[in-house]
Amino acid sequence: MGKETKRPPEAQPNRMIMVEEVMDLLQVGRSTAYHLMQQCNRELRGQGYITHAGRVPRAYLMQRCGL
């Protein structure tokens, strides 16, 4: 009663987006995709978030790119 059940990690949607998917999504090259990801991570660090090189929160990237 009141116990939450968590989905296994493989069933959770991937919240982070990596360079290959950024390249496909935005139709840009690898260096441009990395540049955009670095820019997003700088913005997030400025807001006090912890970031991870080579990964960006999917929702944040989509918002910033107007998708």
mmCIF file of the N, C-alpha and C atoms, coordinates in Angstrom:
data_MODEL
# 
_entry.id   MODEL 
# 
loop_
_atom_site.group_PDB 
_atom_site.id 
_atom_site.type_symbol 
_atom_site.label_atom_id 
_atom_site.label_alt_id 
_atom_site.label_comp_id 
_atom_site.label_asym_id 
_atom_site.label_entity_id 
_atom_site.label_seq_id 
_atom_site.pdbx_PDB_ins_code 
_atom_site.Cartn_x 
_atom_site.Cartn_y 
_atom_site.Cartn_z 
_atom_site.occupancy 
_atom_site.B_iso_or_equiv 
_atom_site.pdbx_formal_charge 
_atom_site.auth_seq_id 
_atom_site.auth_comp_id 
_atom_site.auth_asym_id 
_atom_site.auth_atom_id 
_atom_site.pdbx_PDB_model_num 
ATOM 1   N N  . MET A 1 1  ? 0.837  -1.160 0.000   1.00 0.00 ? 1  MET A N  1 
ATOM 2   C CA . MET A 1 1  ? 0.000  0.000  0.000   1.00 0.00 ? 1  MET A CA 1 
ATOM 3   C C  . MET A 1 1  ? 0.896  1.242  0.000   1.00 0.00 ? 1  MET A C  1 
ATOM 4   N N  . GLY A 1 2  ? 0.699  2.136  -1.002  1.00 0.00 ? 2  GLY A N  1 
ATOM 5   C CA . GLY A 1 2  ? 1.486  3.338  -1.095  1.00 0.00 ? 2  GLY A CA 1 
ATOM 6   C C  . GLY A 1 2  ? 2.885  3.115  -1.662  1.00 0.00 ? 2  GLY A C  1 
ATOM 7   N N  . LYS A 1 3  ? 3.199  1.879  -2.003  1.00 0.00 ? 3  LYS A N  1 
ATOM 8   C CA . LYS A 1 3  ? 4.534  1.585  -2.526  1.00 0.00 ? 3  LYS A CA 1 
ATOM 9   C C  . LYS A 1 3  ? 4.546  1.842  -4.028  1.00 0.00 ? 3  LYS A C  1 
ATOM 10  N N  . GLU A 1 4  ? 5.485  2.700  -4.453  1.00 0.00 ? 4  GLU A N  1 
ATOM 11  C CA . GLU A 1 4  ? 5.600  3.000  -5.874  1.00 0.00 ? 4  GLU A CA 1 
ATOM 12  C C  . GLU A 1 4  ? 6.405  1.911  -6.566  1.00 0.00 ? 4  GLU A C  1 
ATOM 13  N N  . THR A 1 5  ? 5.988  1.567  -7.758  1.00 0.00 ? 5  THR A N  1 
ATOM 14  C CA . THR A 1 5  ? 6.760  0.617  -8.536  1.00 0.00 ? 5  THR A CA 1 
ATOM 15  C C  . THR A 1 5  ? 7.496  1.390  -9.614  1.00 0.00 ? 5  THR A C  1 
ATOM 16  N N  . LYS A 1 6  ? 8.781  1.144  -9.706  1.00 0.00 ? 6  LYS A N  1 
ATOM 17  C CA . LYS A 1 6  ? 9.590  1.806  -10.729 1.00 0.00 ? 6  LYS A CA 1 
ATOM 18  C C  . LYS A 1 6  ? 9.741  0.868  -11.904 1.00 0.00 ? 6  LYS A C  1 
ATOM 19  N N  . ARG A 1 7  ? 9.768  1.481  -13.078 1.00 0.00 ? 7  ARG A N  1 
ATOM 20  C CA . ARG A 1 7  ? 10.025 0.684  -14.275 1.00 0.00 ? 7  ARG A CA 1 
ATOM 21  C C  . ARG A 1 7  ? 11.501 0.340  -14.324 1.00 0.00 ? 7  ARG A C  1 
ATOM 22  N N  . PRO A 1 8  ? 11.828 -0.804 -14.897 1.00 0.00 ? 8  PRO A N  1 
ATOM 23  C CA . PRO A 1 8  ? 13.243 -1.131 -15.041 1.00 0.00 ? 8  PRO A CA 1 
ATOM 24  C C  . PRO A 1 8  ? 13.910 -0.116 -15.957 1.00 0.00 ? 8  PRO A C  1 
ATOM 25  N N  . PRO A 1 9  ? 15.232 0.113  -15.809 1.00 0.00 ? 9  PRO A N  1 
ATOM 26  C CA . PRO A 1 9  ? 15.916 1.129  -16.605 1.00 0.00 ? 9  PRO A CA 1 
ATOM 27  C C  . PRO A 1 9  ? 15.705 0.986  -18.105 1.00 0.00 ? 9  PRO A C  1 
ATOM 28  N N  . GLU A 1 10 ? 15.639 -0.226 -18.624 1.00 0.00 ? 10 GLU A N  1 
ATOM 29  C CA . GLU A 1 10 ? 15.485 -0.401 -20.064 1.00 0.00 ? 10 GLU A CA 1 
ATOM 30  C C  . GLU A 1 10 ? 14.101 0.034  -20.550 1.00 0.00 ? 10 GLU A C  1 
ATOM 31  N N  . ALA A 1 11 ? 13.135 0.150  -19.650 1.00 0.00 ? 11 ALA A N  1 
ATOM 32  C CA . ALA A 1 11 ? 11.793 0.546  -20.051 1.00 0.00 ? 11 ALA A CA 1 
ATOM 33  C C  . ALA A 1 11 ? 11.580 2.054  -19.918 1.00 0.00 ? 11 ALA A C  1 
ATOM 34  N N  . GLN A 1 12 ? 12.506 2.752  -19.252 1.00 0.00 ? 12 GLN A N  1 
ATOM 35  C CA . GLN A 1 12 ? 12.365 4.189  -19.094 1.00 0.00 ? 12 GLN A CA 1 
ATOM 36  C C  . GLN A 1 12 ? 12.809 4.882  -20.382 1.00 0.00 ? 12 GLN A C  1 
ATOM 37  N N  . PRO A 1 13 ? 12.088 5.939  -20.761 1.00 0.00 ? 13 PRO A N  1 
ATOM 38  C CA . PRO A 1 13 ? 12.500 6.660  -21.967 1.00 0.00 ? 13 PRO A CA 1 
ATOM 39  C C  . PRO A 1 13 ? 13.850 7.327  -21.750 1.00 0.00 ? 13 PRO A C  1 
ATOM 40  N N  . ASN A 1 14 ? 14.675 7.333  -22.782 1.00 0.00 ? 14 ASN A N  1 
ATOM 41  C CA . ASN A 1 14 ? 15.994 7.926  -22.678 1.00 0.00 ? 14 ASN A CA 1 
ATOM 42  C C  . ASN A 1 14 ? 15.847 9.439  -22.682 1.00 0.00 ? 14 ASN A C  1 
ATOM 43  N N  . ARG A 1 15 ? 16.137 10.055 -21.568 1.00 0.00 ? 15 ARG A N  1 
ATOM 44  C CA . ARG A 1 15 ? 15.962 11.497 -21.424 1.00 0.00 ? 15 ARG A CA 1 
ATOM 45  C C  . ARG A 1 15 ? 17.142 12.275 -21.983 1.00 0.00 ? 15 ARG A C  1 
ATOM 46  N N  . MET A 1 16 ? 18.265 11.630 -22.156 1.00 0.00 ? 16 MET A N  1 
ATOM 47  C CA . MET A 1 16 ? 19.463 12.292 -22.659 1.00 0.00 ? 16 MET A CA 1 
ATOM 48  C C  . MET A 1 16 ? 19.646 11.953 -24.135 1.00 0.00 ? 16 MET A C  1 
ATOM 49  N N  . ILE A 1 17 ? 20.121 12.932 -24.881 1.00 0.00 ? 17 ILE A N  1 
ATOM 50  C CA . ILE A 1 17 ? 20.343 12.741 -26.303 1.00 0.00 ? 17 ILE A CA 1 
ATOM 51  C C  . ILE A 1 17 ? 21.849 12.833 -26.546 1.00 0.00 ? 17 ILE A C  1 
ATOM 52  N N  . MET A 1 18 ? 22.351 11.980 -27.419 1.00 0.00 ? 18 MET A N  1 
ATOM 53  C CA . MET A 1 18 ? 23.779 11.945 -27.707 1.00 0.00 ? 18 MET A CA 1 
ATOM 54  C C  . MET A 1 18 ? 24.031 12.425 -29.133 1.00 0.00 ? 18 MET A C  1 
ATOM 55  N N  . VAL A 1 19 ? 25.287 12.573 -29.478 1.00 0.00 ? 19 VAL A N  1 
ATOM 56  C CA . VAL A 1 19 ? 25.672 13.263 -30.705 1.00 0.00 ? 19 VAL A CA 1 
ATOM 57  C C  . VAL A 1 19 ? 25.081 12.650 -31.977 1.00 0.00 ? 19 VAL A C  1 
ATOM 58  N N  . GLU A 1 20 ? 25.037 11.336 -32.087 1.00 0.00 ? 20 GLU A N  1 
ATOM 59  C CA . GLU A 1 20 ? 24.516 10.719 -33.310 1.00 0.00 ? 20 GLU A CA 1 
ATOM 60  C C  . GLU A 1 20 ? 23.064 11.104 -33.550 1.00 0.00 ? 20 GLU A C  1 
ATOM 61  N N  . GLU A 1 21 ? 22.287 11.125 -32.470 1.00 0.00 ? 21 GLU A N  1 
ATOM 62  C CA . GLU A 1 21 ? 20.875 11.470 -32.603 1.00 0.00 ? 21 GLU A CA 1 
ATOM 63  C C  . GLU A 1 21 ? 20.692 12.961 -32.898 1.00 0.00 ? 21 GLU A C  1 
ATOM 64  N N  . VAL A 1 22 ? 21.556 13.802 -32.311 1.00 0.00 ? 22 VAL A N  1 
ATOM 65  C CA . VAL A 1 22 ? 21.513 15.234 -32.610 1.00 0.00 ? 22 VAL A CA 1 
ATOM 66  C C  . VAL A 1 22 ? 21.815 15.453 -34.088 1.00 0.00 ? 22 VAL A C  1 
ATOM 67  N N  . MET A 1 23 ? 22.807 14.742 -34.608 1.00 0.00 ? 23 MET A N  1 
ATOM 68  C CA . MET A 1 23 ? 23.166 14.844 -36.024 1.00 0.00 ? 23 MET A CA 1 
ATOM 69  C C  . MET A 1 23 ? 21.974 14.487 -36.908 1.00 0.00 ? 23 MET A C  1 
ATOM 70  N N  . ASP A 1 24 ? 21.309 13.387 -36.609 1.00 0.00 ? 24 ASP A N  1 
ATOM 71  C CA . ASP A 1 24 ? 20.158 12.942 -37.396 1.00 0.00 ? 24 ASP A CA 1 
ATOM 72  C C  . ASP A 1 24 ? 18.980 13.907 -37.264 1.00 0.00 ? 24 ASP A C  1 
ATOM 73  N N  . LEU A 1 25 ? 18.708 14.321 -36.051 1.00 0.00 ? 25 LEU A N  1 
ATOM 74  C CA . LEU A 1 25 ? 17.566 15.170 -35.778 1.00 0.00 ? 25 LEU A CA 1 
ATOM 75  C C  . LEU A 1 25 ? 17.682 16.532 -36.459 1.00 0.00 ? 25 LEU A C  1 
ATOM 76  N N  . LEU A 1 26 ? 18.876 17.129 -36.391 1.00 0.00 ? 26 LEU A N  1 
ATOM 77  C CA . LEU A 1 26 ? 19.067 18.482 -36.914 1.00 0.00 ? 26 LEU A CA 1 
ATOM 78  C C  . LEU A 1 26 ? 19.707 18.509 -38.299 1.00 0.00 ? 26 LEU A C  1 
ATOM 79  N N  . GLN A 1 27 ? 20.060 17.335 -38.806 1.00 0.00 ? 27 GLN A N  1 
ATOM 80  C CA . GLN A 1 27 ? 20.697 17.242 -40.131 1.00 0.00 ? 27 GLN A CA 1 
ATOM 81  C C  . GLN A 1 27 ? 21.951 18.112 -40.204 1.00 0.00 ? 27 GLN A C  1 
ATOM 82  N N  . VAL A 1 28 ? 22.849 17.920 -39.219 1.00 0.00 ? 28 VAL A N  1 
ATOM 83  C CA . VAL A 1 28 ? 24.114 18.642 -39.168 1.00 0.00 ? 28 VAL A CA 1 
ATOM 84  C C  . VAL A 1 28 ? 25.246 17.644 -39.019 1.00 0.00 ? 28 VAL A C  1 
ATOM 85  N N  . GLY A 1 29 ? 26.456 18.115 -39.212 1.00 0.00 ? 29 GLY A N  1 
ATOM 86  C CA . GLY A 1 29 ? 27.630 17.273 -39.052 1.00 0.00 ? 29 GLY A CA 1 
ATOM 87  C C  . GLY A 1 29 ? 27.976 17.069 -37.589 1.00 0.00 ? 29 GLY A C  1 
ATOM 88  N N  . ARG A 1 30 ? 28.940 16.182 -37.358 1.00 0.00 ? 30 ARG A N  1 
ATOM 89  C CA . ARG A 1 30 ? 29.348 15.832 -35.998 1.00 0.00 ? 30 ARG A CA 1 
ATOM 90  C C  . ARG A 1 30 ? 29.878 17.047 -35.233 1.00 0.00 ? 30 ARG A C  1 
ATOM 91  N N  . SER A 1 31 ? 30.737 17.843 -35.844 1.00 0.00 ? 31 SER A N  1 
ATOM 92  C CA . SER A 1 31 ? 31.329 18.974 -35.116 1.00 0.00 ? 31 SER A CA 1 
ATOM 93  C C  . SER A 1 31 ? 30.262 20.016 -34.768 1.00 0.00 ? 31 SER A C  1 
ATOM 94  N N  . THR A 1 32 ? 29.315 20.253 -35.649 1.00 0.00 ? 32 THR A N  1 
ATOM 95  C CA . THR A 1 32 ? 28.235 21.194 -35.359 1.00 0.00 ? 32 THR A CA 1 
ATOM 96  C C  . THR A 1 32 ? 27.353 20.658 -34.242 1.00 0.00 ? 32 THR A C  1 
ATOM 97  N N  . ALA A 1 33 ? 27.072 19.363 -34.272 1.00 0.00 ? 33 ALA A N  1 
ATOM 98  C CA . ALA A 1 33 ? 26.256 18.752 -33.221 1.00 0.00 ? 33 ALA A CA 1 
ATOM 99  C C  . ALA A 1 33 ? 26.952 18.884 -31.868 1.00 0.00 ? 33 ALA A C  1 
ATOM 100 N N  . TYR A 1 34 ? 28.257 18.608 -31.820 1.00 0.00 ? 34 TYR A N  1 
ATOM 101 C CA . TYR A 1 34 ? 28.995 18.752 -30.562 1.00 0.00 ? 34 TYR A CA 1 
ATOM 102 C C  . TYR A 1 34 ? 28.995 20.211 -30.098 1.00 0.00 ? 34 TYR A C  1 
ATOM 103 N N  . HIS A 1 35 ? 29.143 21.140 -31.028 1.00 0.00 ? 35 HIS A N  1 
ATOM 104 C CA . HIS A 1 35 ? 29.139 22.560 -30.672 1.00 0.00 ? 35 HIS A CA 1 
ATOM 105 C C  . HIS A 1 35 ? 27.798 22.946 -30.040 1.00 0.00 ? 35 HIS A C  1 
ATOM 106 N N  . LEU A 1 36 ? 26.701 22.508 -30.631 1.00 0.00 ? 36 LEU A N  1 
ATOM 107 C CA . LEU A 1 36 ? 25.375 22.810 -30.085 1.00 0.00 ? 36 LEU A CA 1 
ATOM 108 C C  . LEU A 1 36 ? 25.187 22.183 -28.703 1.00 0.00 ? 36 LEU A C  1 
ATOM 109 N N  . MET A 1 37 ? 25.675 20.969 -28.554 1.00 0.00 ? 37 MET A N  1 
ATOM 110 C CA . MET A 1 37 ? 25.556 20.292 -27.262 1.00 0.00 ? 37 MET A CA 1 
ATOM 111 C C  . MET A 1 37 ? 26.384 21.011 -26.203 1.00 0.00 ? 37 MET A C  1 
ATOM 112 N N  . GLN A 1 38 ? 27.582 21.464 -26.568 1.00 0.00 ? 38 GLN A N  1 
ATOM 113 C CA . GLN A 1 38 ? 28.419 22.199 -25.624 1.00 0.00 ? 38 GLN A CA 1 
ATOM 114 C C  . GLN A 1 38 ? 27.742 23.501 -25.208 1.00 0.00 ? 38 GLN A C  1 
ATOM 115 N N  . GLN A 1 39 ? 27.120 24.175 -26.167 1.00 0.00 ? 39 GLN A N  1 
ATOM 116 C CA . GLN A 1 39 ? 26.422 25.416 -25.871 1.00 0.00 ? 39 GLN A CA 1 
ATOM 117 C C  . GLN A 1 39 ? 25.272 25.168 -24.896 1.00 0.00 ? 39 GLN A C  1 
ATOM 118 N N  . CYS A 1 40 ? 24.505 24.125 -25.149 1.00 0.00 ? 40 CYS A N  1 
ATOM 119 C CA . CYS A 1 40 ? 23.395 23.784 -24.244 1.00 0.00 ? 40 CYS A CA 1 
ATOM 120 C C  . CYS A 1 40 ? 23.916 23.460 -22.849 1.00 0.00 ? 40 CYS A C  1 
ATOM 121 N N  . ASN A 1 41 ? 25.002 22.688 -22.778 1.00 0.00 ? 41 ASN A N  1 
ATOM 122 C CA . ASN A 1 41 ? 25.556 22.324 -21.472 1.00 0.00 ? 41 ASN A CA 1 
ATOM 123 C C  . ASN A 1 41 ? 26.085 23.558 -20.732 1.00 0.00 ? 41 ASN A C  1 
ATOM 124 N N  . ARG A 1 42 ? 26.682 24.514 -21.449 1.00 0.00 ? 42 ARG A N  1 
ATOM 125 C CA . ARG A 1 42 ? 27.138 25.758 -20.810 1.00 0.00 ? 42 ARG A CA 1 
ATOM 126 C C  . ARG A 1 42 ? 25.948 26.514 -20.219 1.00 0.00 ? 42 ARG A C  1 
ATOM 127 N N  . GLU A 1 43 ? 24.868 26.596 -20.988 1.00 0.00 ? 43 GLU A N  1 
ATOM 128 C CA . GLU A 1 43 ? 23.668 27.283 -20.511 1.00 0.00 ? 43 GLU A CA 1 
ATOM 129 C C  . GLU A 1 43 ? 23.112 26.596 -19.264 1.00 0.00 ? 43 GLU A C  1 
ATOM 130 N N  . LEU A 1 44 ? 23.065 25.275 -19.296 1.00 0.00 ? 44 LEU A N  1 
ATOM 131 C CA . LEU A 1 44 ? 22.535 24.522 -18.150 1.00 0.00 ? 44 LEU A CA 1 
ATOM 132 C C  . LEU A 1 44 ? 23.421 24.684 -16.921 1.00 0.00 ? 44 LEU A C  1 
ATOM 133 N N  . ARG A 1 45 ? 24.752 24.650 -17.109 1.00 0.00 ? 45 ARG A N  1 
ATOM 134 C CA . ARG A 1 45 ? 25.660 24.866 -15.974 1.00 0.00 ? 45 ARG A CA 1 
ATOM 135 C C  . ARG A 1 45 ? 25.452 26.260 -15.386 1.00 0.00 ? 45 ARG A C  1 
ATOM 136 N N  . GLY A 1 46 ? 25.212 27.250 -16.254 1.00 0.00 ? 46 GLY A N  1 
ATOM 137 C CA . GLY A 1 46 ? 24.944 28.604 -15.795 1.00 0.00 ? 46 GLY A CA 1 
ATOM 138 C C  . GLY A 1 46 ? 23.685 28.701 -14.956 1.00 0.00 ? 46 GLY A C  1 
ATOM 139 N N  . GLN A 1 47 ? 22.759 27.788 -15.180 1.00 0.00 ? 47 GLN A N  1 
ATOM 140 C CA . GLN A 1 47 ? 21.511 27.742 -14.405 1.00 0.00 ? 47 GLN A CA 1 
ATOM 141 C C  . GLN A 1 47 ? 21.658 26.875 -13.156 1.00 0.00 ? 47 GLN A C  1 
ATOM 142 N N  . GLY A 1 48 ? 22.860 26.312 -12.960 1.00 0.00 ? 48 GLY A N  1 
ATOM 143 C CA . GLY A 1 48 ? 23.117 25.531 -11.758 1.00 0.00 ? 48 GLY A CA 1 
ATOM 144 C C  . GLY A 1 48 ? 22.923 24.033 -11.907 1.00 0.00 ? 48 GLY A C  1 
ATOM 145 N N  . TYR A 1 49 ? 22.698 23.551 -13.125 1.00 0.00 ? 49 TYR A N  1 
ATOM 146 C CA . TYR A 1 49 ? 22.515 22.118 -13.333 1.00 0.00 ? 49 TYR A CA 1 
ATOM 147 C C  . TYR A 1 49 ? 23.854 21.417 -13.493 1.00 0.00 ? 49 TYR A C  1 
ATOM 148 N N  . ILE A 1 50 ? 23.892 20.168 -13.155 1.00 0.00 ? 50 ILE A N  1 
ATOM 149 C CA . ILE A 1 50 ? 25.059 19.320 -13.394 1.00 0.00 ? 50 ILE A CA 1 
ATOM 150 C C  . ILE A 1 50 ? 24.924 18.769 -14.803 1.00 0.00 ? 50 ILE A C  1 
ATOM 151 N N  . THR A 1 51 ? 25.998 18.826 -15.583 1.00 0.00 ? 51 THR A N  1 
ATOM 152 C CA . THR A 1 51 ? 25.951 18.352 -16.963 1.00 0.00 ? 51 THR A CA 1 
ATOM 153 C C  . THR A 1 51 ? 26.934 17.214 -17.162 1.00 0.00 ? 51 THR A C  1 
ATOM 154 N N  . HIS A 1 52 ? 26.780 16.533 -18.281 1.00 0.00 ? 52 HIS A N  1 
ATOM 155 C CA . HIS A 1 52 ? 27.653 15.416 -18.633 1.00 0.00 ? 52 HIS A CA 1 
ATOM 156 C C  . HIS A 1 52 ? 28.097 15.622 -20.070 1.00 0.00 ? 52 HIS A C  1 
ATOM 157 N N  . ALA A 1 53 ? 29.406 15.662 -20.301 1.00 0.00 ? 53 ALA A N  1 
ATOM 158 C CA . ALA A 1 53 ? 29.928 15.903 -21.646 1.00 0.00 ? 53 ALA A CA 1 
ATOM 159 C C  . ALA A 1 53 ? 29.405 14.851 -22.623 1.00 0.00 ? 53 ALA A C  1 
ATOM 160 N N  . GLY A 1 54 ? 29.005 15.300 -23.796 1.00 0.00 ? 54 GLY A N  1 
ATOM 161 C CA . GLY A 1 54 ? 28.533 14.384 -24.825 1.00 0.00 ? 54 GLY A CA 1 
ATOM 162 C C  . GLY A 1 54 ? 27.075 13.993 -24.706 1.00 0.00 ? 54 GLY A C  1 
ATOM 163 N N  . ARG A 1 55 ? 26.383 14.576 -23.722 1.00 0.00 ? 55 ARG A N  1 
ATOM 164 C CA . ARG A 1 55 ? 24.958 14.286 -23.529 1.00 0.00 ? 55 ARG A CA 1 
ATOM 165 C C  . ARG A 1 55 ? 24.244 15.562 -23.137 1.00 0.00 ? 55 ARG A C  1 
ATOM 166 N N  . VAL A 1 56 ? 23.011 15.691 -23.616 1.00 0.00 ? 56 VAL A N  1 
ATOM 167 C CA . VAL A 1 56 ? 22.184 16.858 -23.310 1.00 0.00 ? 56 VAL A CA 1 
ATOM 168 C C  . VAL A 1 56 ? 20.770 16.353 -23.046 1.00 0.00 ? 56 VAL A C  1 
ATOM 169 N N  . PRO A 1 57 ? 20.067 16.960 -22.098 1.00 0.00 ? 57 PRO A N  1 
ATOM 170 C CA . PRO A 1 57 ? 18.669 16.566 -21.911 1.00 0.00 ? 57 PRO A CA 1 
ATOM 171 C C  . PRO A 1 57 ? 17.868 16.786 -23.200 1.00 0.00 ? 57 PRO A C  1 
ATOM 172 N N  . ARG A 1 58 ? 17.195 15.751 -23.625 1.00 0.00 ? 58 ARG A N  1 
ATOM 173 C CA . ARG A 1 58 ? 16.429 15.765 -24.880 1.00 0.00 ? 58 ARG A CA 1 
ATOM 174 C C  . ARG A 1 58 ? 15.435 16.937 -24.910 1.00 0.00 ? 58 ARG A C  1 
ATOM 175 N N  . ALA A 1 59 ? 14.669 17.123 -23.845 1.00 0.00 ? 59 ALA A N  1 
ATOM 176 C CA . ALA A 1 59 ? 13.648 18.167 -23.814 1.00 0.00 ? 59 ALA A CA 1 
ATOM 177 C C  . ALA A 1 59 ? 14.276 19.545 -23.949 1.00 0.00 ? 59 ALA A C  1 
ATOM 178 N N  . TYR A 1 60 ? 15.431 19.766 -23.313 1.00 0.00 ? 60 TYR A N  1 
ATOM 179 C CA . TYR A 1 60 ? 16.086 21.069 -23.382 1.00 0.00 ? 60 TYR A CA 1 
ATOM 180 C C  . TYR A 1 60 ? 16.572 21.349 -24.798 1.00 0.00 ? 60 TYR A C  1 
ATOM 181 N N  . LEU A 1 61 ? 17.201 20.380 -25.432 1.00 0.00 ? 61 LEU A N  1 
ATOM 182 C CA . LEU A 1 61 ? 17.688 20.568 -26.801 1.00 0.00 ? 61 LEU A CA 1 
ATOM 183 C C  . LEU A 1 61 ? 16.519 20.843 -27.753 1.00 0.00 ? 61 LEU A C  1 
ATOM 184 N N  . MET A 1 62 ? 15.443 20.102 -27.615 1.00 0.00 ? 62 MET A N  1 
ATOM 185 C CA . MET A 1 62 ? 14.278 20.297 -28.473 1.00 0.00 ? 62 MET A CA 1 
ATOM 186 C C  . MET A 1 62 ? 13.711 21.709 -28.286 1.00 0.00 ? 62 MET A C  1 
ATOM 187 N N  . GLN A 1 63 ? 13.634 22.161 -27.059 1.00 0.00 ? 63 GLN A N  1 
ATOM 188 C CA . GLN A 1 63 ? 13.119 23.504 -26.770 1.00 0.00 ? 63 GLN A CA 1 
ATOM 189 C C  . GLN A 1 63 ? 14.033 24.558 -27.393 1.00 0.00 ? 63 GLN A C  1 
ATOM 190 N N  . ARG A 1 64 ? 15.333 24.432 -27.180 1.00 0.00 ? 64 ARG A N  1 
ATOM 191 C CA . ARG A 1 64 ? 16.285 25.432 -27.672 1.00 0.00 ? 64 ARG A CA 1 
ATOM 192 C C  . ARG A 1 64 ? 16.339 25.472 -29.197 1.00 0.00 ? 64 ARG A C  1 
ATOM 193 N N  . CYS A 1 65 ? 16.079 24.343 -29.845 1.00 0.00 ? 65 CYS A N  1 
ATOM 194 C CA . CYS A 1 65 ? 16.108 24.280 -31.311 1.00 0.00 ? 65 CYS A CA 1 
ATOM 195 C C  . CYS A 1 65 ? 14.729 24.544 -31.925 1.00 0.00 ? 65 CYS A C  1 
ATOM 196 N N  . GLY A 1 66 ? 13.742 24.769 -31.102 1.00 0.00 ? 66 GLY A N  1 
ATOM 197 C CA . GLY A 1 66 ? 12.407 25.083 -31.592 1.00 0.00 ? 66 GLY A CA 1 
ATOM 198 C C  . GLY A 1 66 ? 11.691 23.899 -32.203 1.00 0.00 ? 66 GLY A C  1 
ATOM 199 N N  . LEU A 1 67 ? 11.966 22.726 -31.682 1.00 0.00 ? 67 LEU A N  1 
ATOM 200 C CA . LEU A 1 67 ? 11.321 21.501 -32.206 1.00 0.00 ? 67 LEU A CA 1 
ATOM 201 C C  . LEU A 1 67 ? 10.237 21.014 -31.256 1.00 0.00 ? 67 LEU A C  1 
# 
